[in-house]
Amino acid sequence: MRIARLFPILLLLSAPVFAQQKADTSQTSVKEDFRDDWANLRHYEMENKTLGKPAPGEKRVVFLGSSVFEFWKTRLPEYFAAHKNYIDRGISGQIAPQLLLRFQQDVIALKPKAVIILAGSNDIAGTTGHVTNERILNDIKSMVELCQVHKITPILCAYVPINEYPWRKGLEPAEKIISLNKAITAYAAQNKLILLDYYTPLVDDKKGTRPDLTLDGVHPNAAGYRIMAKVTDEAIAKALKQK
């Protein structure tokens, strides 16, 4: 009888414990929401912290862009291995405003002497909507102005030639890339900025990248990156000479 009378009391006392355990379980199963990190700042956040400040005499150069830069590290890794002062900060799929949002963390905070800004292809591809050359160029201008404030030499890029996006067939981007490159070239000339031309050494007779230099018509292969490396080193040498 005593046990029977105690059972309801024990059940009531244990209820909050069971409820707490259930609440704790539900909390740990919730997936973290990163929608507020639209620019994907977390991508290089920890790597930036471990990188630290440039060593005395080091002339650091940041490569800021999307997949063309991000894939470079894996398709021609010896290039960055041979240039310890080159810091790749490409994130696949990003558009120009995302690069601008990342500029403080992934460029300025790393204290480089120069930054290569490769922007525009994903904007043209319509990854997140319809974007004009003017909007792309405005984001590039904002990045250049940040460079001027922080005494970083900006290197602007004429984008690689593309005549078809495998994931957006029929878009006909060749002339759009050419138009954007003309706008960037004119802005660079007007403001006496260094222009890194990735278009000319890669282009074929169809206004795309030569088949022997690309994997999919958009991203270079190792041979393509070797050609890009040569013109990149020339542009960096010019930029660092100004320092």
N, C-alpha and C positions, 0 to 999 in steps of 0.2 A: 504493500500500500504506500509506504513512504517513497519508494522509487517511482511509483506511478504519479504521486503528487509532485515530486521534484522534476519530472520530465518536462512539463510545460515551461517551468521556470528556466531550466537549462536551455531549452529551445529559444526562448526569448532573449536570453543573454548572448547566445551565440549568433543570433541573426545579424547584428551590426558587423560582426567579424566577417561573416559570409558576404554581406553586402559590400564591405570594403574590398575584399578580395576580388569580387566581381568588377568593381569600379576600377581597381588597379589594372586588371586584365584588359578592360576596354580601352584604357588610356594608352597602354603600351602597343596596342594594335593599330592605333591611328597613324596613318602615313603623314609625314611632314609635308606641309603645303608650301611649295616654292613659287607660287604664282606671282608673288611680289618681287621675285628676283628675275624679272623679265630679261635682263641683260646677262644672266648666268654668271654673276660675279663669283659664285662659289666654285666655278670651274678651276680657277687658278689661285683661289684665296690662300690655301695652305702652302702651295708651291711658292707663292710670293713671299710668305713669311719665312720659309726656310732659305730662300735665296739670299736675303740680307742685302746690305748696301754694297755698291761697287767697291772693289779693292782699290787702294791708292794707285792712280795711274790708269785704271781700267776705263776704257771708253765703251760703255755699254750701248747696245743698239736693240730696240724692241721691234719685233715684227708683229704689227697689229692687223688682223684680218679675219677671214673666215676659213673655209675648208682648204683652199689652196695653200694657205700657210700652215694650217694644222697638220695636213697630210705630209708636208715636206719633212717633218721630223721622223716619219716612219719610212718614207719612200727613198729618202737620201739622208739617213741619219749621220753619216760621216761628215756632212757639211757642218752641222751644228757642233759635232764633236770636235771639229778642227777650229771652231770659232767660239770659244767659251764666253766671249762677250756678247754673242748674239742670243737674244732671248725671244723665243717663239711664243706668241700669245694669240694664236689663231683659234677660233671656235667655229666649227662647222655649222653652216646654215644661217649665220648672223648677217643682219642688215646694218646699214650705216648708222642709224640711231642707237643701236645696241653697242656698236664700237665706241660711239661718243659717250655713252653711259659708263662704259668700262675704262675710259681714258684716265680717270683719276687713279683707280686701283692698279690697272695693268700697264700703265705707262708712267705717269708722273711720280707715283710712289716708288718706282724702281730706279728713279734718278738716272735715266739714260742720257747720253749725249745726243742721240738721234733716234727717230722713230720712223719706220716705214708704214705708211697708211695705205692699205689695199682694200678699197670699198666699192660696192656698187653692183656686183653680179647677182647676189641674192635678191637685192631690191628689184632689179630688172626681171629676174625670174618670177617675180610675183609671189614669193613665198608667203608674204603676209598682206598682200594687197597691191594696189596700183601706186607706183611711186615715180615721180618725175626726176629728170636729171637735176633740176633746180633744187629739189629737196635733198638729193644725195650730195650735191655740191655744197649746200648750206651746212650739212653735218661735217663735211670735210673742212670747210672754212672755220667752223667752231673749234675743231681739233687743232688746226693751224694756229688759231688765236691763243689757245691754251699753251701750245708750244712756245709761242713768243713770250708769254708771261713767265714761263718756267725755264726759259733759255735752253730749249730742246730744238734741235734742227729737224724740221719735218721733211720727209721724202715722200712725195706723192707718186702714185703709180698709174700708168696707162694699163688697163686691165688686159688679162690674157684673152685671145680671140675665142669666141664661141659662136657656132652657127646652129646649135641644137642642144637643148637641155633634155637629157633622157627622161626626166620625170615631168617635163612640160613640153611635149612635142607639139610642133606647129606654132610656137611662140615667135619664131624668127628673130632671135636676139642679135644677130650679127651687126645690123645697122644701128641698133640701140647701143651696143657696146662701143662701136665706132663714134657715135654721137657723144656718149659720155666721156670717152677718152679725149675727144676734141675739147670739150668743156673743161676738163681737168688740166689739159695741156695749156690752154689759153690762160686759165687762172694761175697756173704755176709760172708761166712766162711773165704775166702782168705783175706778179709779186716777187719775181726773181727767186723762185723756189726750185729745188732740185726735182727733176722728173725722172722717174725710173720706168723705162719703157719695156714692159713685158710683152706687149702686143707684137711689135715688129719682128723679133727673132723667132717667134713661134707660129706666125700666121701662114696659112696655105692659100691656094688660089680660090678657095670657096669661102674665105673670110672666117675660117675656123682654125683651130690648132692642127698643125700637121699630124696625121695619123700615127707617125712613128714617135711622136713626142707626148702622146696622151693615152689614158686608159679608157676614157669614156667621152671624149670630146669637150670636157669641162676641166678635168683635173689632170695635171701633168704626170707623166711617169718619171722614172729615175733620169732618163735621158733629157726630158724636158726640164727637170729641176736643175740639171747640170748647166744647161744654157741659162736658166734664170739665175743661177749662182754667180755666173760670170758678170752679168750686167748689174746684179745686186752689189757685188763687191766693189765694182767701179763707182756706183752711186754712193755707197757708204764711205769709200775713200775720199770722195769729193766733200761729203758732209762733215766728216771728221777733220778734214783739212781746215775747215772754217772755224774749228774750235780752238 
